Amino acid sequence: MEDQSTAIMERLVATANIEVIPLKGADEKTGAVPTETTVTITCSPKFGLDRTLDHVVSARRSGHRVVPHLAARMVEDEAQLKRFVGVLNAEGVDDLYVIGGDGQEPVGKYSEAFDIIEALQGIDHNLQRIGVGCYPEGHPNIPDAALIDALQRKQPYADYMVSQLCFDAAAFTGWLRTVRSLGITLPVRIGIAAPLQTRKLIELSLKIGVGSSVKFLTKQHGFVGNLLLGRSYAPESLIEQIIADSDFDSLGVDGLHMFSFNQVAATVEWQHRIAAVPSK
């Protein structure tokens, strides 16, 4: 059984996506990722969709498979959506991760991921896969029932879901059992924090709204010592706990989505160490 768990761990880590935020210098960081590893490029109201596309083009031209994020609330109109998709078509991008977005108010008529996914049905594109977000620990501004309803509406058009950052294996697997019982069958990529200094991880996690999970993390044995000594968080334990769940084989876990917080070199080194993924 231990050998089987190790094999699953290595497979999940070897096929993990690495998320990159399009900040200054991100192109160089992406260039350090082995071309066998898929890179996802985020978007945010602060930088705009053009910044995301610029980094998508750069990553594609450095030989990477790329999954752009597209936030519904950042899309002004159908013309802008068509332009965005047109760039993806031109660059050979066939996978898109659609989210609602962090903006308080939509800049156009699209207010949630479903609106974009529905609009894509009437647009010429070469997308083969569409991903959507999911929230094992809930969303600070959206009731749980509304989150389930959104997943049920998006499911007919989507191919997979990506979970928000989580540190609590029991919360993740419990939530997954619940949504499976409600008819959500989409394969899931587990949102995992890359190995970071513990203090930095707390700071960044609180910024993106996963405070309840951070509270769980702070209760774990040895956490305070790691914090005081400046040690790094290691994601292996969380992955091992999820794999060890008695229902793991039936939960539909498809892979990992690594939140690198642009600590790309450390993420790639960890991936190489756990699964012998070749370094660039």
C-alpha positions in Angstrom: 0.0 0.0 0.0 2.9 2.4 0.8 4.4 1.7 -2.6 1.0 2.5 -4.2 0.7 5.8 -2.3 4.2 6.8 -3.3 3.4 6.1 -6.9 0.3 8.2 -6.7 2.2 11.0 -5.0 4.9 11.0 -7.7 2.3 11.0 -10.5 0.3 13.9 -9.0 3.5 16.0 -8.4 5.0 15.1 -11.8 1.8 16.3 -13.6 1.2 19.4 -11.4 0.4 22.7 -13.0 2.4 25.7 -11.7 0.5 29.0 -11.4 2.3 32.2 -12.2 1.1 35.7 -11.5 2.0 38.2 -14.3 4.1 40.5 -12.3 7.3 42.1 -13.4 10.0 39.4 -14.0 7.4 36.6 -14.3 8.6 35.8 -17.9 12.0 34.9 -16.6 10.5 32.8 -13.8 8.3 31.0 -16.3 11.4 30.3 -18.4 12.8 28.3 -15.5 9.9 25.9 -15.6 10.5 22.6 -17.6 8.5 22.6 -20.8 7.0 19.3 -19.7 5.2 21.2 -16.9 2.0 23.2 -17.6 2.0 26.8 -16.6 -1.2 28.7 -15.7 -1.2 32.5 -16.0 -3.5 34.4 -13.6 -5.4 37.6 -14.3 -6.5 40.3 -11.9 -8.2 43.8 -12.1 -4.9 45.4 -11.1 -3.1 44.2 -14.3 -5.8 43.7 -16.8 -6.5 41.0 -19.4 -3.8 42.3 -21.8 -1.1 41.6 -19.2 -2.3 38.0 -18.9 -2.3 37.6 -22.7 1.2 39.1 -23.0 2.5 36.5 -20.6 0.6 33.7 -22.3 2.2 34.6 -25.6 5.7 34.7 -24.0 5.2 31.4 -22.3 3.9 29.7 -25.4 6.9 31.0 -27.4 9.3 29.6 -24.8 7.8 26.2 -25.5 5.3 25.8 -22.6 1.8 24.4 -22.5 -0.3 27.3 -21.0 -3.6 27.5 -19.3 -4.7 31.2 -19.0 -7.1 32.4 -16.4 -10.1 34.5 -17.5 -12.1 36.4 -14.9 -15.7 37.1 -16.0 -15.9 40.4 -14.1 -12.9 41.8 -16.1 -14.5 41.3 -19.6 -16.0 44.4 -20.9 -18.1 43.0 -23.7 -18.4 40.2 -26.3 -15.9 42.0 -28.6 -13.2 41.8 -25.9 -14.0 38.2 -25.2 -13.6 37.4 -28.9 -10.2 39.2 -29.0 -9.0 37.3 -25.9 -10.1 34.0 -27.5 -8.6 35.0 -30.8 -5.1 35.4 -29.2 -5.5 31.9 -27.6 -6.4 30.5 -31.0 -3.4 32.1 -32.7 -1.1 30.8 -30.0 -2.4 27.3 -30.0 -3.8 27.4 -26.5 -6.6 24.9 -26.1 -7.3 25.0 -22.3 -8.9 27.9 -20.4 -9.6 28.3 -16.7 -12.7 30.5 -16.2 -13.4 32.2 -12.9 -15.7 34.9 -11.6 -12.9 37.2 -10.5 -12.1 39.4 -7.6 -13.5 42.7 -8.9 -16.2 44.2 -6.7 -18.3 45.1 -9.7 -18.2 43.7 -13.2 -16.8 46.0 -15.9 -19.4 44.6 -18.3 -22.3 42.2 -18.6 -20.5 39.1 -17.3 -20.7 38.7 -13.6 -19.8 35.1 -13.0 -17.9 32.3 -14.7 -21.1 30.7 -16.1 -21.8 33.9 -18.1 -18.4 33.5 -19.9 -18.8 29.8 -20.5 -22.2 30.3 -21.9 -21.0 33.1 -24.2 -18.2 30.8 -25.5 -20.8 28.5 -26.9 -21.5 31.1 -29.6 -17.9 32.0 -30.3 -15.5 30.3 -32.7 -12.6 28.9 -30.7 -10.2 26.0 -30.5 -10.6 25.2 -26.8 -10.6 21.6 -26.0 -10.8 21.9 -22.2 -12.5 24.5 -19.9 -11.8 24.5 -16.2 -13.8 26.2 -13.4 -13.1 27.0 -9.8 -14.5 25.3 -6.6 -14.2 26.2 -2.9 -13.8 23.3 -0.5 -13.9 25.7 2.5 -16.5 28.0 1.0 -16.2 31.6 -0.3 -16.3 34.6 2.0 -18.9 36.4 -0.1 -20.9 33.6 -1.6 -23.3 31.2 0.3 -22.4 27.5 0.0 -25.8 26.8 -1.7 -25.0 29.3 -4.4 -21.6 27.8 -5.0 -23.1 24.3 -5.5 -25.7 25.8 -7.8 -23.0 27.5 -9.9 -21.1 24.2 -10.2 -24.2 22.4 -11.3 -24.9 25.0 -14.0 -21.3 25.1 -15.2 -20.8 21.3 -15.2 -22.3 20.6 -18.7 -19.9 23.0 -20.3 -16.8 22.3 -18.2 -14.1 19.6 -18.2 -12.5 19.9 -14.8 -12.5 22.1 -11.7 -9.6 23.5 -9.6 -10.0 23.9 -5.9 -9.1 27.1 -4.0 -6.0 26.8 -1.8 -6.6 24.4 1.1 -4.5 23.1 4.0 -7.0 20.8 5.6 -7.2 17.3 4.0 -10.4 16.4 5.9 -12.2 19.5 4.8 -11.2 18.9 1.2 -12.2 15.2 1.1 -15.4 15.9 3.1 -16.4 18.6 0.7 -15.6 16.4 -2.3 -17.8 13.6 -1.0 -20.6 16.1 -0.6 -20.5 17.5 -4.1 -20.1 14.0 -5.6 -23.3 13.0 -3.8 -25.0 16.0 -5.3 -24.1 15.0 -8.8 -20.9 17.0 -9.5 -18.7 14.6 -11.4 -16.0 17.0 -12.8 -12.4 15.8 -12.2 -10.7 18.0 -9.6 -7.2 19.5 -9.5 -6.2 20.1 -5.9 -5.1 23.7 -5.1 -1.9 23.2 -3.2 0.5 25.9 -1.8 4.0 25.5 -3.1 6.8 25.2 -0.6 7.2 28.6 0.9 8.6 30.2 4.1 5.8 29.7 6.6 5.6 33.4 7.5 5.2 34.4 3.8 2.7 31.6 3.2 0.4 33.0 6.0 0.7 36.5 4.7 -0.1 35.6 1.1 -2.9 33.1 2.0 -4.7 35.7 4.1 -4.6 38.1 1.2 -6.4 35.7 -1.1 -9.1 34.8 1.5 -8.3 31.4 2.9 -8.1 32.4 6.5 -10.0 29.5 7.9 -7.6 27.1 6.3 -4.6 29.1 7.7 -6.2 28.8 11.2 -6.2 25.0 10.8 -2.6 25.1 9.6 -1.5 27.1 12.7 -2.8 24.4 15.0 -0.6 21.7 13.5 2.3 20.2 15.4 5.5 22.1 15.0 4.0 25.1 13.2 5.1 27.7 15.7 8.6 26.4 15.7 8.7 26.5 11.9 7.4 30.0 12.0 10.0 31.2 14.5 12.8 29.5 12.8 11.8 30.7 9.3 11.3 27.2 8.0 9.3 26.5 4.9 5.9 24.8 4.5 6.1 21.4 2.8 3.0 20.3 0.9 3.8 16.6 1.0 2.0 15.9 4.2 -1.3 17.4 2.9 -1.1 15.4 -0.3 -0.3 12.2 1.6 -3.4 12.7 3.8 -5.6 13.2 0.9 -4.2 10.1 -0.9 -4.7 8.1 2.3 -8.4 8.8 2.4 -10.3 5.5 2.1 -12.4 6.9 -0.8 -9.5 8.5 -2.7 -9.8 6.2 -5.7 -13.4 7.2 -6.2 -13.1 10.9 -5.5 -12.0 11.9 -9.0 -8.8 13.7 -8.2 -7.1 14.5 -11.5 -4.0 16.3 -10.4 -2.5 19.3 -8.5 -2.6 23.0 -9.1 0.4 24.6 -7.4 0.0 28.1 -6.1 3.6 29.2 -6.5 3.0 32.9 -5.5 5.8 33.4 -8.1 8.3 31.4 -6.0 8.8 29.4 -9.2 12.3 28.2 -8.6 11.4 26.7 -5.2 8.3 25.0 -6.7 10.3 23.5 -9.6 13.0 22.2 -7.2 10.4 20.6 -5.0 8.7 19.0 -8.0 12.0 17.6 -9.1 12.8 16.3 -5.7 9.5 14.6 -5.1 8.8 13.2 -8.6 12.2 13.4 -10.4 10.7 15.9 -12.9 13.7 17.2 -14.9 15.0 20.6 -14.1 15.3 23.1 -16.9 
